[in-house]
Amino acid sequence: MIYKFKQLLELFPDLILGGSASLILRGFSLERAPKDLDIICDKATFDKINALHFLENVSQKTCSSDMSFSASFRRDEYTKEEKVDFVIRESPEFEVLDFCGNIYKVEKLQTILSYKMKYALSDIESAVKHRLDLAKIFLQLQYNPNLSKNLTQPLYKPKKIMFLEN
């Protein structure tokens, strides 16, 4: 899944990776592979990506205070559906992460945690997932406070990250 994101980064280097995928790249263990990618960008960038036909099944989401769109990366006969959510923010804050020699802009940890908290306390279908993620994140921060001190470097390289595979 990250392969498609890397393709987009070549054309649009200002894209920011958010959500669970960015937590995993930071070194957090969520014990599950993300089912989608969360990408933060401005509206003009999203419109350009959409015009290039990288996406299919594009629809606007209404469960967030931000303008956001749910979509899938365009498939060919060899790839399965890969869901992606675009969150539109005009001046998003980010941090730079070097993961295995690849540079990524990632959403700030505090921002991710605040959204996970908001979703965990809501009545949306994925609230339980967000509650479990928060419990795992806070437990890891308790036993490894370096995860919050140096947010730009992963503390270890996981043996296998399922969503990084093509």
Residue frames as a rotation matrix with the C-alpha (Angstrom) as fourth column:
MET 1
0.570 0.822 0.000 0.00
0.822 -0.570 0.000 0.00
0.000 0.000 -1.000 0.00
ILE 2
0.423 -0.473 -0.773 2.82
0.173 -0.795 0.581 2.40
-0.889 -0.380 -0.255 0.80
TYR 3
-0.511 -0.605 0.611 4.08
0.685 0.142 0.714 1.81
-0.519 0.783 0.342 -2.75
LYS 4
0.156 0.662 0.733 1.16
0.914 -0.378 0.147 3.79
0.375 0.647 -0.664 -4.17
PHE 5
0.876 0.119 -0.467 1.82
0.358 -0.809 0.467 6.54
-0.322 -0.576 -0.751 -1.65
LYS 6
-0.062 -0.981 -0.187 5.47
0.325 -0.196 0.925 6.66
-0.944 -0.004 0.330 -2.75
GLN 7
-0.387 0.013 0.922 4.32
0.922 -0.005 0.387 7.00
0.010 1.000 -0.010 -6.37
LEU 8
0.664 0.699 0.264 2.15
0.673 -0.713 0.197 9.96
0.326 0.047 -0.944 -5.39
LEU 9
0.626 -0.486 -0.609 5.04
0.328 -0.545 0.772 11.49
-0.707 -0.683 -0.181 -3.43
GLU 10
-0.396 -0.797 0.456 7.15
0.771 -0.019 0.636 11.57
-0.498 0.603 0.623 -6.57
LEU 11
-0.267 0.396 0.878 4.56
0.751 -0.486 0.448 13.84
0.604 0.779 -0.167 -8.18
PHE 12
0.508 0.541 0.670 3.34
-0.092 -0.739 0.667 15.63
0.856 -0.401 -0.326 -5.04
PRO 13
-0.337 -0.808 -0.483 6.18
0.401 0.341 -0.850 15.87
0.852 -0.480 0.209 -2.48
ASP 14
-0.697 0.082 0.713 4.08
-0.548 -0.702 -0.455 17.90
0.463 -0.707 0.534 -0.02
LEU 15
0.337 0.835 -0.434 1.75
-0.267 0.527 0.807 15.01
0.903 -0.156 0.400 0.85
ILE 16
-0.475 -0.399 0.785 1.67
-0.852 -0.017 -0.524 14.14
0.223 -0.917 -0.331 4.54
LEU 17
-0.316 0.308 -0.897 1.12
0.086 0.951 0.296 10.62
0.945 0.016 -0.327 5.85
GLY 18
-0.330 0.285 0.900 -1.16
-0.889 -0.415 -0.195 10.43
0.317 -0.864 0.390 8.88
GLY 19
0.606 0.795 0.029 -3.05
-0.741 0.551 0.384 7.92
0.289 -0.254 0.923 10.96
SER 20
0.844 -0.164 0.510 -1.97
-0.192 0.797 0.573 4.41
-0.500 -0.582 0.641 11.87
ALA 21
0.761 -0.598 0.252 0.54
0.555 0.399 -0.730 4.10
0.335 0.695 0.636 9.02
SER 22
0.276 -0.693 0.666 2.54
-0.276 -0.721 -0.636 7.04
0.921 -0.009 -0.390 10.36
LEU 23
0.614 -0.036 0.789 2.40
-0.785 0.073 0.615 5.59
-0.079 -0.997 0.017 13.89
ILE 24
0.908 -0.273 0.318 3.90
0.266 0.962 0.066 2.34
-0.324 0.025 0.946 12.64
LEU 25
0.529 -0.750 0.397 6.64
0.413 -0.181 -0.892 4.17
0.741 0.637 0.214 10.75
ARG 26
0.357 -0.348 0.867 7.46
-0.688 -0.725 -0.007 5.95
0.631 -0.594 -0.499 14.05
GLY 27
-0.690 -0.672 -0.270 8.00
-0.346 0.634 -0.692 2.61
0.635 -0.384 -0.670 15.79
PHE 28
-0.320 0.658 0.681 4.66
-0.875 0.071 -0.480 2.06
-0.364 -0.749 0.553 17.53
SER 29
-0.981 0.075 -0.178 3.27
0.005 0.931 0.364 -1.47
0.193 0.356 -0.914 17.45
LEU 30
-0.362 0.924 0.121 -0.47
-0.929 -0.346 -0.135 -1.54
-0.083 -0.161 0.983 16.86
GLU 31
-0.684 -0.029 0.729 -0.52
-0.172 0.977 -0.123 -5.32
-0.709 -0.210 -0.674 16.29
ARG 32
0.346 0.732 0.588 -2.53
0.586 0.321 -0.744 -4.85
-0.733 0.601 -0.317 13.11
ALA 33
-0.735 -0.535 0.416 -1.78
0.647 -0.370 0.667 -3.60
-0.203 0.760 0.618 9.65
PRO 34
-0.517 0.569 -0.639 -3.62
-0.327 -0.822 -0.467 -0.43
-0.791 -0.032 0.611 8.62
LYS 35
-0.051 0.603 0.796 -6.54
0.715 0.579 -0.392 -1.07
-0.697 0.549 -0.461 6.29
ASP 36
0.772 0.277 0.572 -6.11
0.606 -0.590 -0.534 2.30
0.190 0.759 -0.623 4.61
LEU 37
-0.501 -0.865 -0.027 -3.77
0.852 -0.487 -0.191 5.23
0.152 -0.119 0.981 4.26
ASP 38
0.669 0.592 -0.450 -4.57
0.652 -0.758 -0.026 8.64
-0.356 -0.276 -0.893 5.65
ILE 39
-0.366 -0.766 0.529 -3.08
0.919 -0.387 0.075 11.39
0.147 0.513 0.846 3.50
ILE 40
0.392 0.418 -0.819 -3.18
0.569 -0.810 -0.141 15.06
-0.723 -0.411 -0.556 4.43
CYS 41
-0.642 -0.559 0.525 -2.94
0.764 -0.403 0.504 17.70
-0.071 0.725 0.686 1.70
ASP 42
-0.633 0.456 -0.626 -4.48
-0.248 -0.885 -0.393 20.97
-0.733 -0.094 0.673 0.58
LYS 43
0.344 0.912 0.223 -7.56
0.015 0.232 -0.972 21.06
-0.939 0.338 0.067 -1.66
ALA 44
0.512 -0.190 -0.837 -5.62
-0.825 -0.379 -0.419 22.11
-0.237 0.906 -0.351 -4.78
THR 45
-0.614 -0.788 -0.036 -3.29
-0.780 0.599 0.180 19.11
-0.121 0.139 -0.983 -4.45
PHE 46
-0.439 0.534 0.723 -6.20
0.033 0.813 -0.581 16.74
-0.898 -0.232 -0.375 -3.93
ASP 47
0.609 0.713 -0.348 -7.93
-0.286 -0.212 -0.935 18.10
-0.740 0.668 0.074 -7.03
LYS 48
0.099 -0.665 -0.740 -4.74
-0.995 -0.071 -0.069 17.56
-0.006 0.744 -0.669 -9.09
ILE 49
-0.812 -0.373 0.449 -4.38
-0.426 0.905 -0.018 13.97
-0.399 -0.206 -0.893 -7.82
ASN 50
-0.059 0.898 0.435 -8.03
0.095 0.439 -0.894 13.29
-0.994 -0.012 -0.111 -8.58
ALA 51
0.603 0.278 -0.748 -7.68
-0.620 -0.426 -0.659 14.78
-0.501 0.861 -0.084 -12.10
LEU 52
-0.327 -0.827 -0.458 -4.78
-0.945 0.278 0.172 12.40
-0.015 0.489 -0.872 -12.87
HIS 53
0.528 0.691 -0.494 -7.08
-0.694 0.686 0.218 9.38
0.490 0.228 0.841 -12.36
PHE 54
-0.685 -0.719 -0.114 -4.99
-0.448 0.539 -0.714 7.76
0.575 -0.438 -0.691 -9.62
LEU 55
-0.842 0.405 0.357 -8.19
-0.301 0.198 -0.933 7.29
-0.448 -0.893 -0.045 -7.66
GLU 56
-0.587 0.775 -0.234 -11.55
-0.023 0.273 0.962 5.62
0.809 0.570 -0.142 -8.05
ASN 57
0.109 0.763 -0.637 -14.72
0.772 0.339 0.538 5.50
0.627 -0.550 -0.552 -5.93
VAL 58
-0.875 -0.472 0.110 -14.10
0.325 -0.740 -0.588 9.05
0.359 -0.479 0.801 -4.66
SER 59
0.268 0.961 0.065 -16.69
0.567 -0.211 0.796 10.32
0.779 -0.176 -0.601 -2.18
GLN 60
-0.338 -0.338 0.878 -16.76
-0.420 -0.781 -0.462 13.11
0.842 -0.525 0.122 0.36
LYS 61
-0.389 0.144 -0.910 -16.84
0.729 0.652 -0.208 12.00
0.564 -0.744 -0.358 3.99
THR 62
0.169 0.548 0.819 -18.92
-0.151 -0.807 0.571 13.71
0.974 -0.220 -0.054 6.64
CYS 63
0.721 0.173 -0.671 -17.66
0.542 0.463 0.701 12.18
0.432 -0.869 0.240 9.92
SER 64
-0.193 -0.879 -0.436 -14.85
0.978 -0.207 -0.017 14.68
-0.075 -0.429 0.900 10.43
SER 65
0.522 0.309 -0.795 -14.66
0.360 -0.925 -0.123 18.40
-0.773 -0.222 -0.594 11.09
ASP 66
-0.499 -0.721 -0.480 -12.07
-0.296 -0.379 0.877 18.57
-0.815 0.580 -0.025 8.30
MET 67
0.546 0.531 -0.648 -13.11
-0.809 0.132 -0.573 18.28
-0.219 0.837 0.502 4.67
SER 68
-0.480 -0.734 0.481 -12.16
-0.536 0.679 0.501 14.74
-0.694 -0.017 -0.720 3.72
PHE 69
0.330 0.486 -0.809 -12.62
-0.936 0.279 -0.214 12.31
0.121 0.828 0.547 0.88
SER 70
0.076 -0.243 0.967 -12.62
-0.293 0.922 0.254 8.55
-0.953 -0.303 -0.001 0.86
ALA 71
0.497 0.021 -0.868 -11.30
-0.868 0.033 -0.496 6.83
0.019 0.999 0.034 -2.24
SER 72
0.673 -0.406 0.617 -9.44
0.229 0.909 0.348 3.81
-0.703 -0.093 0.705 -3.55
PHE 73
-0.331 -0.805 -0.492 -6.26
-0.516 -0.282 0.809 3.77
-0.790 0.522 -0.322 -5.55
ARG 74
0.466 0.471 -0.749 -6.99
-0.883 0.190 -0.429 2.84
-0.060 0.861 0.504 -9.15
ARG 75
0.187 -0.328 0.926 -6.48
-0.282 0.885 0.370 -0.88
-0.941 -0.330 0.073 -9.62
ASP 76
-0.223 -0.180 -0.958 -5.16
-0.957 0.230 0.179 -2.99
0.188 0.956 -0.224 -12.42
GLU 77
0.547 0.544 -0.636 -5.70
-0.477 0.827 0.297 -6.72
0.688 0.141 0.712 -12.87
TYR 78
-0.095 -0.704 -0.704 -2.86
0.324 0.647 -0.690 -7.52
0.941 -0.293 0.166 -10.42
THR 79
-0.928 -0.320 0.192 -3.74
-0.037 -0.431 -0.902 -5.34
0.371 -0.844 0.388 -7.42
LYS 80
-0.223 0.858 -0.463 -6.50
0.945 0.308 0.115 -5.53
0.241 -0.412 -0.879 -4.86
GLU 81
0.535 0.496 0.684 -8.47
0.321 -0.868 0.378 -2.52
0.782 0.018 -0.623 -3.67
GLU 82
-0.440 -0.688 -0.576 -6.42
0.871 -0.170 -0.461 -0.19
0.219 -0.705 0.674 -1.51
LYS 83
0.610 0.791 0.036 -8.41
0.734 -0.582 0.351 2.38
0.299 -0.188 -0.936 0.43
VAL 84
-0.645 -0.764 -0.002 -7.10
0.720 -0.607 -0.338 5.88
0.257 -0.220 0.941 1.00
ASP 85
0.566 0.760 -0.318 -8.60
0.821 -0.556 0.132 8.78
-0.076 -0.336 -0.939 2.93
PHE 86
-0.437 -0.635 0.637 -7.58
0.646 -0.715 -0.269 12.32
0.626 0.294 0.722 2.01
VAL 87
0.346 0.449 -0.824 -7.93
0.867 -0.489 0.097 14.96
-0.359 -0.748 -0.558 4.72
ILE 88
0.181 -0.198 0.963 -7.94
0.662 -0.700 -0.268 18.50
0.728 0.686 0.005 3.36
ARG 89
0.591 -0.102 -0.800 -6.04
0.626 -0.567 0.534 21.04
-0.508 -0.817 -0.272 5.45
GLU 90
0.926 -0.149 0.348 -4.65
0.170 -0.656 -0.735 24.24
0.338 0.740 -0.582 4.01
SER 91
0.189 -0.904 0.384 -1.65
-0.703 -0.397 -0.590 24.60
0.686 -0.158 -0.710 6.37
PRO 92
0.916 0.226 -0.332 -1.06
0.021 0.798 0.602 21.21
0.401 -0.559 0.726 7.97
GLU 93
0.309 -0.825 0.472 1.70
-0.944 -0.206 0.259 20.77
-0.116 -0.526 -0.843 10.54
PHE 94
0.924 -0.069 -0.376 4.04
-0.049 0.954 -0.296 17.83
0.379 0.291 0.878 10.08
GLU 95
0.403 -0.869 0.287 7.33
-0.535 0.030 0.844 16.27
-0.742 -0.494 -0.453 11.07
VAL 96
0.375 -0.378 -0.847 9.94
-0.832 0.265 -0.487 14.74
0.409 0.887 -0.215 8.80
LEU 97
0.555 -0.117 0.823 10.71
-0.458 0.784 0.420 11.06
-0.695 -0.610 0.382 9.25
ASP 98
-0.160 -0.645 -0.747 13.52
-0.955 0.294 -0.049 9.02
0.251 0.705 -0.663 7.72
PHE 99
0.432 0.357 0.828 12.33
-0.555 0.829 -0.067 5.42
-0.710 -0.431 0.556 7.50
CYS 100
0.343 -0.390 0.855 14.69
0.503 0.845 0.184 2.90
-0.793 0.367 0.486 5.88
GLY 101
-0.663 -0.742 0.097 16.29
0.511 -0.355 0.783 5.65
-0.547 0.569 0.615 3.80
ASN 102
-0.314 0.642 0.699 12.98
0.735 -0.302 0.607 7.09
0.601 0.705 -0.377 2.59
ILE 103
-0.988 -0.024 -0.150 11.93
0.108 -0.803 -0.586 10.56
-0.107 -0.596 0.796 3.71
TYR 104
-0.222 0.972 0.079 8.28
0.795 0.134 0.591 11.04
0.564 0.194 -0.803 4.68
LYS 105
-0.737 0.244 0.630 6.32
-0.489 -0.837 -0.248 13.98
0.467 -0.491 0.736 6.00
VAL 106
-0.479 0.568 -0.669 4.18
0.646 0.745 0.169 12.61
0.594 -0.351 -0.723 8.81
GLU 107
0.389 0.734 0.557 1.37
-0.007 -0.602 0.799 14.12
0.921 -0.315 -0.229 10.82
LYS 108
-0.461 -0.556 0.692 2.40
-0.659 -0.307 -0.686 15.31
0.594 -0.773 -0.225 14.30
LEU 109
-0.757 0.105 -0.645 1.92
0.366 0.886 -0.285 12.69
0.541 -0.452 -0.709 17.00
GLN 110
-0.849 0.447 -0.282 -0.14
0.089 -0.406 -0.910 15.07
-0.522 -0.797 0.305 19.13
THR 111
-0.441 0.701 -0.560 -2.53
-0.890 -0.422 0.173 15.63
-0.115 0.575 0.810 16.20
ILE 112
-0.459 0.233 -0.857 -2.95
-0.292 0.872 0.394 11.89
0.839 0.431 -0.332 15.58
LEU 113
-0.850 0.099 -0.517 -3.59
0.491 0.501 -0.712 11.25
0.188 -0.860 -0.475 19.27
SER 114
-0.750 0.614 -0.248 -6.18
-0.336 -0.675 -0.657 14.02
-0.570 -0.409 0.712 19.48
TYR 115
-0.261 0.668 -0.697 -8.09
-0.915 0.058 0.398 12.61
0.307 0.742 0.597 16.50
LYS 116
-0.570 0.035 -0.821 -7.85
0.070 0.997 -0.006 9.05
0.819 -0.061 -0.571 17.85
MET 117
-0.929 0.241 -0.282 -9.22
0.279 -0.046 -0.959 10.32
-0.245 -0.969 -0.024 21.18
LYS 118
-0.539 0.758 -0.368 -12.06
-0.762 -0.625 -0.170 12.15
-0.359 0.189 0.914 19.42
TYR 119
-0.197 0.446 -0.873 -12.97
-0.702 0.557 0.443 9.02
0.684 0.701 0.203 17.44
ALA 120
-0.778 -0.157 -0.608 -12.57
0.228 0.831 -0.507 6.72
0.585 -0.533 -0.611 20.47
LEU 121
-0.863 0.443 -0.242 -15.08
0.128 -0.272 -0.954 8.79
-0.488 -0.854 0.178 22.42
SER 122
-0.511 0.690 -0.512 -17.58
-0.855 -0.466 0.227 8.97
-0.082 0.554 0.828 19.57
ASP 123
0.122 0.641 0.758 -20.25
-0.361 0.740 -0.567 6.52
-0.924 -0.205 0.322 18.48
ILE 124
0.233 -0.097 -0.968 -18.68
-0.971 0.026 -0.236 5.78
0.048 0.995 -0.088 15.09
GLU 125
0.917 0.230 -0.325 -18.24
-0.270 0.959 -0.085 2.18
0.292 0.166 0.942 13.98
SER 126
0.310 -0.894 -0.324 -14.44
0.333 0.422 -0.843 2.22
0.891 0.153 0.428 14.44
ALA 127
0.536 -0.067 0.841 -14.49
-0.652 -0.666 0.362 3.69
0.536 -0.743 -0.401 17.98
VAL 128
0.941 -0.170 0.293 -13.34
-0.092 0.705 0.703 0.42
-0.326 -0.689 0.648 19.56
LYS 129
0.567 -0.772 0.287 -10.36
0.752 0.342 -0.563 0.21
0.337 0.535 0.775 17.20
HIS 130
0.194 -0.477 0.857 -9.29
-0.059 -0.878 -0.475 3.71
0.979 0.041 -0.199 18.21
ARG 131
0.753 0.104 0.649 -9.68
-0.642 -0.099 0.760 2.88
0.144 -0.990 -0.008 21.92
LEU 132
0.877 -0.449 0.169 -7.47
0.385 0.869 0.312 -0.17
-0.287 -0.208 0.935 21.54
ASP 133
0.362 -0.761 0.538 -4.90
0.607 -0.246 -0.755 1.84
0.707 0.600 0.373 19.55
LEU 134
0.381 -0.182 0.906 -4.76
-0.485 -0.874 0.028 4.51
0.787 -0.450 -0.421 22.25
ALA 135
0.914 -0.039 0.403 -4.31
-0.348 0.433 0.832 1.92
-0.207 -0.901 0.382 25.01
LYS 136
0.682 -0.693 0.234 -1.41
0.728 0.674 -0.129 0.33
-0.068 0.258 0.964 23.10
ILE 137
0.286 -0.565 0.774 0.16
0.332 -0.699 -0.633 3.70
0.899 0.438 -0.013 22.29
PHE 138
0.539 -0.044 0.841 0.00
-0.654 -0.651 0.386 4.97
0.530 -0.758 -0.380 25.89
LEU 139
0.941 -0.237 0.243 1.33
0.019 0.752 0.659 1.66
-0.339 -0.616 0.712 27.23
GLN 140
0.480 -0.800 0.360 4.28
0.833 0.286 -0.474 1.86
0.276 0.527 0.804 24.83
LEU 141
0.282 -0.346 0.895 4.91
-0.062 -0.937 -0.342 5.50
0.957 0.041 -0.286 25.80
GLN 142
0.858 0.079 0.508 4.90
-0.503 -0.072 0.861 4.50
0.105 -0.994 -0.021 29.48
TYR 143
0.754 -0.563 0.338 7.57
0.292 0.748 0.596 1.85
-0.588 -0.351 0.728 28.98
ASN 144
-0.179 -0.818 0.546 9.49
0.964 -0.034 0.264 3.64
-0.197 0.574 0.795 26.24
PRO 145
0.495 0.435 -0.753 9.23
0.405 -0.882 -0.243 7.41
-0.769 -0.184 -0.612 26.70
ASN 146
-0.576 -0.773 -0.266 11.73
0.055 -0.361 0.931 7.88
-0.816 0.521 0.250 23.87
LEU 147
-0.381 0.521 0.764 8.86
0.920 0.294 0.259 7.27
-0.089 0.802 -0.591 21.45
SER 148
0.710 0.704 0.019 7.55
0.704 -0.709 -0.051 10.71
-0.022 0.050 -0.999 22.35
LYS 149
0.367 -0.643 -0.672 10.92
0.159 -0.669 0.726 12.46
-0.916 -0.374 -0.144 22.77
ASN 150
-0.666 -0.636 -0.390 12.29
-0.331 -0.216 0.919 11.79
-0.668 0.741 -0.066 19.32
LEU 151
0.264 0.937 0.230 9.30
-0.094 0.262 -0.960 11.75
-0.960 0.232 0.157 17.03
THR 152
0.528 -0.055 -0.847 11.32
-0.811 -0.328 -0.484 11.92
-0.251 0.943 -0.218 13.84
GLN 153
-0.446 -0.717 -0.536 13.19
-0.801 0.587 -0.118 8.61
0.399 0.376 -0.836 14.07
PRO 154
0.689 0.622 -0.373 11.80
-0.388 0.750 0.535 5.09
0.613 -0.224 0.758 14.53
LEU 155
0.319 -0.571 0.757 13.37
-0.912 0.033 0.409 3.37
-0.259 -0.821 -0.510 17.52
TYR 156
-0.378 -0.419 0.826 13.54
-0.127 0.907 0.402 0.00
-0.917 0.047 -0.396 15.83
LYS 157
-0.509 0.232 -0.829 12.97
-0.854 -0.013 0.521 -1.48
0.110 0.973 0.205 12.44
PRO 158
0.275 0.693 0.666 10.08
-0.706 0.616 -0.350 -3.92
-0.653 -0.374 0.658 12.67
LYS 159
-0.563 -0.521 0.642 10.79
-0.054 0.798 0.601 -7.35
-0.825 0.303 -0.477 11.25
LYS 160
-0.743 0.396 0.539 7.75
0.658 0.290 0.695 -7.24
0.119 0.871 -0.476 9.01
ILE 161
-0.562 0.647 -0.515 5.31
-0.242 -0.724 -0.646 -4.49
-0.791 -0.238 0.564 8.23
MET 162
-0.270 0.496 0.825 2.48
0.678 0.707 -0.202 -5.98
-0.684 0.505 -0.527 6.22
PHE 163
0.718 0.681 -0.144 1.26
0.376 -0.553 -0.743 -2.76
-0.586 0.479 -0.654 4.63
LEU 164
0.152 -0.735 -0.661 4.72
-0.592 -0.603 0.535 -1.98
-0.792 0.310 -0.527 3.17
GLU 165
-0.555 -0.370 0.745 4.64
0.254 0.778 0.575 -5.01
-0.792 0.509 -0.338 0.92
ASN 166
-0.751 0.265 -0.605 3.54
-0.649 -0.467 0.601 -4.59
-0.123 0.844 0.522 -2.70
